[in-house]
Structures are given as C-alpha cells and as structure tokens.
Amino acid sequence: MDEQANPRRWMILISVGIFTLMATLDGSIVNIALPVISKNLNIEMNMAEWIVSIYLVTICIFLLMFGKIADSIGKIKVFKIGSVMFIIGSIVCGLSNNLVMLLVGRVVQAIGASMAMATNNGIITETFPLRERGYALGYIGSFVSIGAIAGPGIGGLILGHFHWSYIFWINIPIGLVALILGYINLPKSEKTNPVKFDKTGFAAYFVTLLLFFGAIFIGQSIGFTNPYIIVAFIAAIIFFGIFLMIEKKVANPMIELRIFSNHNFTLGLVAGFFIFVTNFFFNVISPFYLENALGIAASTAGYILMAFPLVQVVVAPISGKISAKVNPIVLTIVGLVVIELAQLGYLVFSLKTEIWFILLCIGLNGLGNGLFQAPNNTMIMSSVETKDLGIAGGLNALSRNLGMIIGVSVSTTVLFLSMSKFYGRSVTTYVEGRPDIFIDGMRVTMSFAVVICLIAIVMSVVRLIKSGRSSNE
C-alpha cells in the first residue's frame, strides 16, 4: 500500500530548504567581507577569521545534541525555535559595531542554524513518502551545497552596493518568509520518542571540539610548537577516546557507531567531507586574491565567484537524473576528477592571470561539484535503513560543517605559515604592497587542496571496487 502523501509537502520542502540554504550560506558569505570588516573594525585578518570560525565551530558542537533533543520533544518544534534564533542572531550581527558583539551574534546565529540543520532531514523524511524521499533529500543536499559555495559570490554583490552589515540584514526578510511558510504548512503535532539525553557523551564531545579547534586557531597566532597548544591537541585526542568509549556503553548514544560499518555510507561521508575541505580552501583565499592581490572591486569579485553556484545549480539536477540510469559512484568519480582539474588551475593563478581563465577554473569547480554532490548525498542517505535516516542525516550535516571549518582553519594556517616563511617574519594578515608574498603562499596552500581532492578520488575508487565486490557476492 502506498504511503499517505502530505498535500503540503512541497511547501514544507521550500520552507525547510530556505532556512537550510541561509544557515549554510552564512558559513561562507562572510569570507568575502573579511577584508572590509577587518579594516572597518580595525582588527587583523587572523582575528577576523574568528567571525567565520566561531559560527562553524558552534554548529559542529551543538548539531548532534539538537538532533537528539528533537527526537524527544519533536523535530518541528526544534526547527521553529532554531529559525527564530537564527533571525535574532542576524539582527545582533547587523547591529554590531565591534568584534565581541559580532561574535556573540554569530554564536546565536549558529545555535539556531544547528537546530535547523539537525532536523531538516528528519522533517523531510517524515513528510515525504518513500517513493519521493530520495528526490526531496537530494534537494536539501543541493540547498546545502549551493549555500556553502555561493556565499562569497552573493556577499560580493551585496558589498558592491551596501555596508557589510547587510550580509546579515538580508537574512531577516527571507527568514521571516520561510518562518511564515513553516508555521502555515508544517504539521502542528508529530510523533516523539522521549529518550534520556547522553549528557556525559555530549560533555566529552564538547570538550574534544573546543580543545581541538581552540588549539588550531590560537596556534595560528602563537605558533603550533607552543607547549600549551601541544598539550591542547593531546588532551583533545584523549577526550575523543573517552567519547568513543562512552558511546559504546550508553543505551542512547549521541552517535550510533554501528552505522560506520556500512562502507558505502562511511566512504561517501568521508569523500564528501574532503570535498568541503577542498572547496573552502579557495573560498577563504579567493576574496583576498581577487580584491587585494588583483585589485578587483568586491562587487566584481562577487560576480566572478557566482560562476561556481550558477554552474552547480544547472548541473546538479541533471546529475541527479543521470545517477538513476548509471552507476552513481562512477558519476561521483567523474565529478571529483573535474574538481581536481579546477584545483590544478587554481594552483597556477598569478598577478597576470586573465579573468577568462579564472572564470573557467571556478566554473569547472562548479561543474565537478554539481556532478559529485547530488549522487553522493543520495547514496549516503539510501545506503542506510529507514530507521537510521535521522542518524545518517545528522552525521552527513556534521561532516559537511567539519569540512568547512577544517578547510577554513587548515587553509589559513598553511597560508600564514608559508607567507611568513617567504616574508622572513611572522605574517597574520595580507601584506600591503607585497602581492607576490600572498601569491607564493596561495600556491603552497592550494597544493594542499590538490592532494586532499586526490584522496577523495582514491576513496571513491575504493568505494566503487567494494560496491562491485558486494554485488558479485
């Protein structure tokens, strides 16, 4: 018997999709505004990076917690509260006239975003019948991918005409529309499954991420050989081990470790993580390359960077349809190879690179991501049982956000360390009048992106081989 289809399911998808897009977008839209914000607030670039980092760290910390709370009190309730908090955080960010206030606003935004991200896949899973579920989840995956990548382009367009605060003000009218649509169309009641929250596991998880990311970002300023930074990394590893032991013993763990025995799920998750890391290398570096090194206006830089999401928007649905006819793993490998070509193109960027070549490489990256993301997200969600869809969705969202923050932290660390080596002294910001130092640092940084993408290709080939063996057994 066919499942009863919710007649308002497509409006629900739009409402959930808009907030998912905005929540993901705000993880990357600030990147292009960092040179402007750092100058306006009179702070160094490495301090300005916290505006991006604190948002992504907060999401990573609270994402799984809100997923568990949503199972107890209701996904829709948590989603609505998160939507309101996101709008409130955007207002605080828009009103900010100093770094502390801006960081507070970003934390509030991130808590709201984590509530929305933790519940979006669950809401869609419960709203759509099985025959349409993969299609709907694919759309949510597209919203996430586009939001993560379109940030610099959209941010550049806003900066070309308005003050940087409008990057946050724009969330308010759009968020209110999504909120109204949600209140009208989302069900007023839903099934809940009250369970005891894993407080001990969350505490270990919280401390692990706090120590790890704190060591990374503070280490950028004081050096990674500092004894306190080394101790923080060691402590993070210890607490992670404690977290894993707790998760194996408790009745209702934060993370169901058994799900990782599914090779298709795990390899797809890790490949997706590596691609978000790769994409955020150029996401972080591109504004400084285009605006500072090449002297291109922020609005023009925004138009150039929009080539990525525009190409991906066109390619993603086509890729989704093709994946139903051919082996989707093969399609992800093709996409990854195209992404790798784009990274090799970024590697040769210089002060004399023509705009057409820059657009070509950015467009290739959009093409590769369009080919990769849709079939990869669908495979991740379809490789688990129906009862594990919520867990799979939460872990998928966590891997994406971890990929973003690792991309931000590793790219800036490598960039500043390599620039310092070329300059002969410590560098924590763009060196005015010395674009050559930035270009040298950018090439070293993008070399890492090339290697990371290559690892993702190898993992996907392994997934293809394992998949072939499983089908022959």
C-alpha positions in Angstrom: 0.0 0.0 0.0 1.3 3.5 -0.9 2.1 5.8 1.9 -0.3 8.8 2.6 1.3 11.8 1.0 1.2 15.1 2.8 -0.5 17.6 0.4 1.6 20.4 1.7 4.9 18.5 1.4 6.4 20.7 -1.4 5.7 23.9 0.6 7.3 22.3 3.6 10.3 21.4 1.4 10.5 25.1 0.3 10.3 26.4 3.9 12.9 23.9 5.2 15.1 24.4 2.2 15.2 28.2 2.5 16.4 28.0 6.1 18.9 25.3 5.3 20.2 27.4 2.5 20.6 30.5 4.7 22.1 28.6 7.6 24.7 27.1 5.3 25.2 30.3 3.3 26.1 32.2 6.5 29.1 29.8 7.0 30.7 31.2 3.8 29.1 34.5 2.9 31.3 36.4 5.4 34.5 35.2 3.8 34.5 37.8 1.1 33.6 40.6 3.6 36.6 39.8 5.9 39.0 42.4 4.3 36.3 45.0 4.6 35.2 44.0 8.2 38.8 43.8 9.4 39.5 47.3 8.1 36.2 48.7 9.4 36.6 47.2 12.9 40.3 47.8 12.9 41.3 44.2 13.6 43.9 41.9 11.9 42.9 39.3 9.4 43.6 36.3 11.6 41.2 37.8 14.2 38.6 38.5 11.6 38.7 34.8 10.6 37.0 34.0 14.0 33.9 35.6 12.6 33.7 32.6 10.2 35.2 30.0 12.5 33.1 30.6 15.6 30.0 30.1 13.5 31.1 26.8 12.2 32.6 25.5 15.5 29.3 26.3 17.3 27.3 24.4 14.7 29.6 21.4 15.0 29.4 21.4 18.8 25.6 21.6 19.0 24.4 19.8 15.9 24.1 16.3 17.2 22.8 17.5 20.6 19.8 19.2 19.0 19.3 16.1 16.8 18.8 14.0 20.0 16.6 16.7 21.7 14.5 16.9 18.5 13.8 13.1 18.8 12.5 13.7 22.3 10.4 16.9 22.0 9.7 17.0 18.3 11.7 17.9 15.2 9.3 20.6 14.1 9.4 22.4 17.4 13.2 22.4 17.5 13.3 23.6 13.8 10.9 26.5 14.5 12.9 27.6 17.6 16.1 27.4 15.6 14.6 29.5 12.9 13.7 32.3 15.3 17.1 32.2 17.0 18.8 32.5 13.6 16.9 35.6 12.8 17.7 37.1 16.2 21.4 36.3 15.7 21.3 38.0 12.3 19.8 41.2 13.9 22.6 41.2 16.5 25.3 40.8 13.8 23.7 43.6 11.7 23.8 46.0 14.7 27.4 45.1 15.7 30.0 47.9 15.8 32.8 45.8 17.5 34.2 42.3 17.2 32.9 41.0 20.5 29.3 41.9 19.7 29.6 40.4 16.2 31.0 37.2 17.6 28.1 37.0 20.1 25.6 37.4 17.2 27.4 34.7 15.2 27.1 32.3 18.1 23.4 32.9 18.4 23.0 32.5 14.7 25.0 29.2 14.8 22.9 27.8 17.6 19.8 28.5 15.5 21.4 27.1 12.4 22.4 23.9 14.2 18.8 23.4 15.4 17.6 23.8 11.8 20.3 21.6 10.3 19.8 18.8 12.9 16.1 18.5 12.0 15.8 19.3 8.3 16.5 15.7 7.0 14.2 14.2 9.7 11.3 16.6 8.8 11.7 15.8 5.1 12.0 12.0 5.8 8.7 12.0 7.8 6.9 14.4 5.4 7.6 12.6 2.0 6.5 9.1 1.1 9.3 6.6 0.3 8.9 7.0 -3.5 9.7 10.7 -3.3 12.0 10.7 -0.3 15.3 10.4 -2.1 14.3 13.2 -4.5 13.4 15.5 -1.7 16.5 14.7 0.3 18.5 15.4 -2.8 17.0 18.9 -3.0 18.0 19.5 0.6 21.5 18.3 -0.2 21.6 20.8 -3.1 20.5 23.6 -0.9 23.4 22.8 1.5 26.0 22.6 -1.3 24.9 25.8 -3.0 24.6 27.6 0.3 28.2 26.6 1.2 29.7 27.7 -2.1 27.5 30.7 -3.1 28.5 32.7 -0.1 31.4 34.7 -1.5 29.6 35.4 -4.7 26.4 36.7 -3.1 28.5 38.5 -0.4 30.5 40.3 -3.1 27.3 41.5 -4.8 25.9 42.9 -1.5 29.3 44.6 -0.7 29.3 46.3 -4.0 26.2 48.3 -3.1 25.8 48.2 0.7 27.5 48.2 4.0 28.9 44.8 5.2 26.2 44.6 7.8 23.6 43.9 5.0 25.2 40.5 4.7 23.2 39.8 7.9 20.3 42.1 7.4 19.3 40.2 4.2 18.5 37.1 6.4 15.7 38.8 8.2 13.1 39.3 5.4 14.0 36.0 3.8 13.9 34.2 7.2 10.5 35.7 8.1 9.0 34.5 4.8 10.4 31.0 5.4 9.2 31.1 9.0 5.6 32.1 8.0 5.6 29.4 5.4 6.7 26.9 8.0 4.1 27.9 10.6 1.4 27.6 7.9 2.4 24.3 6.4 4.3 22.3 9.0 2.2 19.9 11.0 1.0 21.1 14.4 1.7 17.8 16.0 4.2 15.0 15.5 5.4 11.7 16.9 8.1 12.0 19.6 10.4 9.4 21.2 11.4 10.7 24.6 14.8 9.2 25.5 17.4 10.0 28.1 20.0 12.5 26.8 23.6 11.4 26.7 24.9 14.2 28.9 28.3 12.5 29.6 28.9 11.8 25.9 28.0 15.4 25.0 30.4 16.8 27.6 33.3 14.7 26.2 32.3 15.7 22.6 32.1 19.4 23.6 35.5 19.4 25.3 37.1 17.5 22.4 36.0 20.0 19.8 36.7 23.0 22.0 40.3 21.9 22.6 40.9 20.8 19.0 39.6 23.9 17.3 40.9 26.2 20.0 44.4 24.8 19.5 44.2 25.3 15.8 43.0 28.9 15.8 45.1 30.1 18.8 48.1 28.2 17.4 47.9 30.3 14.3 48.8 33.3 16.4 51.2 31.9 19.0 52.7 29.0 17.0 52.0 25.3 17.0 55.2 24.5 18.8 53.9 26.3 21.9 53.7 23.8 24.8 50.1 24.8 25.6 49.0 24.2 22.0 50.7 20.8 22.0 49.0 19.9 25.3 45.6 21.0 24.0 46.0 18.7 20.9 47.0 15.8 23.1 44.0 16.5 25.5 41.7 16.6 22.5 42.8 13.2 21.4 42.3 11.8 24.9 38.8 13.3 25.3 37.9 11.9 21.9 38.9 8.4 23.0 36.8 8.9 26.2 33.9 10.0 24.0 34.1 6.8 21.9 34.2 4.6 25.0 31.1 6.4 26.4 29.2 6.0 23.1 29.9 2.2 23.1 28.5 1.7 26.6 25.4 4.0 26.9 21.9 2.9 25.9 21.1 6.1 23.8 24.4 7.4 22.5 24.8 10.7 20.7 26.3 8.9 17.7 25.4 5.3 16.7 28.9 4.0 15.9 27.5 0.8 14.3 26.4 2.8 11.3 30.0 3.3 10.3 30.3 -0.5 9.5 28.4 0.4 6.3 31.2 1.0 3.8 29.0 2.9 1.3 27.9 5.2 4.0 31.3 5.8 5.6 33.3 6.3 2.4 30.6 8.6 0.9 30.6 10.6 4.1 34.4 10.9 4.2 34.6 11.8 0.5 32.0 14.5 1.0 34.0 15.8 4.0 37.2 16.1 1.9 35.4 17.9 -0.9 34.0 20.5 1.5 37.5 20.9 2.9 38.8 21.4 -0.6 36.2 23.9 -1.6 36.8 26.0 1.5 40.5 26.4 0.7 39.6 28.5 -2.3 36.6 30.0 -0.6 38.9 31.5 2.0 41.7 32.6 -0.3 39.7 33.8 -3.3 38.4 37.1 -1.8 42.0 38.2 -0.9 43.3 37.0 -4.3 40.7 38.9 -6.3 40.3 42.0 -4.1 43.7 42.5 -2.5 46.2 40.9 -5.0 44.4 41.8 -8.3 42.7 44.9 -7.0 39.2 43.9 -8.2 36.2 45.6 -6.6 34.2 43.5 -4.2 31.1 43.6 -6.4 33.0 42.4 -9.5 34.7 39.7 -7.4 31.2 38.6 -6.4 30.1 38.3 -10.0 33.2 36.2 -10.8 32.7 33.9 -7.8 29.0 33.4 -8.7 30.2 31.2 -11.6 30.5 28.3 -9.2 27.0 28.2 -7.8 25.4 29.1 -11.1 27.0 26.2 -12.9 26.3 23.8 -10.0 22.6 24.8 -9.9 22.3 23.9 -13.6 24.3 20.7 -13.4 23.1 19.2 -10.0 19.5 18.2 -11.1 20.9 16.8 -14.4 23.4 14.8 -12.4 20.6 13.6 -10.1 18.6 12.2 -13.1 21.7 10.7 -14.8 22.6 8.9 -11.5 19.3 6.9 -11.7 20.5 5.4 -15.1 24.2 4.9 -14.5 26.3 3.8 -11.5 26.2 6.9 -9.2 29.7 6.1 -7.8 31.1 6.4 -11.3 29.4 9.8 -11.6 30.9 11.0 -8.3 34.4 9.9 -9.6 33.9 11.9 -12.8 32.8 14.9 -10.7 35.9 14.6 -8.4 38.2 14.5 -11.4 36.7 17.7 -12.7 37.1 19.3 -9.3 40.8 18.2 -9.3 41.3 19.9 -12.6 39.9 23.1 -11.1 42.3 22.9 -8.2 45.2 22.4 -10.6 44.0 25.5 -12.4 43.9 27.5 -9.1 47.5 26.4 -8.5 48.8 28.4 -11.4 46.9 31.6 -10.6 49.2 34.7 -10.6 49.0 38.5 -10.8 48.9 38.2 -14.6 46.1 35.5 -14.9 43.4 36.5 -17.3 39.8 36.8 -16.0 38.5 34.2 -18.5 40.9 31.6 -17.1 39.8 32.4 -13.5 36.1 32.1 -14.6 37.0 28.8 -16.4 38.5 27.2 -13.3 35.7 28.4 -11.0 33.1 27.2 -13.5 34.9 23.8 -13.7 34.8 23.6 -9.9 31.0 24.2 -10.0 30.6 21.6 -12.7 32.6 19.0 -10.7 30.6 19.7 -7.5 27.3 19.5 -9.4 28.3 16.1 -10.7 29.5 14.9 -7.3 27.2 16.2 -4.6 23.8 15.1 -5.8 24.6 11.3 -6.3 26.9 11.3 -3.3 24.2 12.7 -0.9 21.6 10.3 -2.4 23.9 7.3 -1.9 24.7 8.3 1.7 21.0 8.5 2.6 20.0 5.5 0.6 22.7 3.2 1.9 21.1 3.0 5.4 17.9 1.5 6.7 14.8 3.8 7.1 15.2 3.8 10.9 18.7 5.2 10.6 17.8 8.1 8.2 17.8 10.6 11.0 21.2 9.5 12.3 22.6 9.5 8.7 21.3 12.9 8.0 22.8 14.3 11.2 26.2 12.8 10.6 26.1 14.0 6.9 25.4 17.6 8.1 28.2 17.2 10.7 30.7 16.0 8.1 29.9 19.0 5.9 30.3 21.5 8.7 33.5 19.8 9.9 34.8 20.0 6.3 34.0 23.7 6.2 35.8 24.5 9.4 38.8 22.3 8.7 39.0 24.0 5.3 39.0 27.4 6.9 41.5 26.5 9.7 43.9 24.5 7.6 43.9 26.9 4.7 44.6 30.0 6.8 47.2 28.1 8.9 49.1 27.0 5.8 48.7 30.4 4.1 50.0 32.4 7.1 52.9 30.0 7.8 54.0 29.9 4.1 53.7 33.7 3.8 55.7 34.1 7.0 58.5 31.9 5.5 58.6 33.8 2.2 58.5 37.2 4.0 61.1 36.3 6.7 58.9 37.4 9.6 55.5 36.5 11.2 52.5 37.2 9.0 48.9 37.2 10.2 47.3 39.3 7.5 47.6 40.4 3.9 50.9 42.4 3.5 50.0 45.6 1.7 52.2 46.3 -1.3 53.6 42.8 -1.4 51.1 40.7 -3.5 54.0 38.4 -4.5 54.2 37.1 -0.9 50.5 36.3 -1.0 50.7 34.6 -4.4 53.5 32.4 -3.2 51.6 31.5 0.0 48.4 30.9 -2.1 50.2 28.4 -4.3 51.5 26.4 -1.3 48.0 26.4 0.2 46.3 25.3 -3.0 48.8 22.4 -3.3 47.3 21.0 -0.2 43.8 21.3 -1.8 45.1 19.3 -4.8 46.3 16.5 -2.5 43.1 16.5 -0.4 40.9 16.2 -3.6 43.1 13.4 -4.8 42.5 11.5 -1.6 38.7 11.8 -2.2 39.2 10.4 -5.7 41.1 7.4 -4.3 38.4 6.8 -1.7 35.7 6.9 -4.3 37.5 4.4 -6.5 37.8 2.1 -3.4 34.0 2.6 -2.8 33.4 1.6 -6.5 35.6 -1.6 -6.1 33.9 -2.5 -2.8 30.5 -1.9 -4.3 31.3 -4.2 -7.2 32.5 -7.0 -4.9 29.3 -6.7 -2.8 27.1 -7.0 -5.9 29.0 -10.1 -7.0 28.7 -11.9 -3.7 
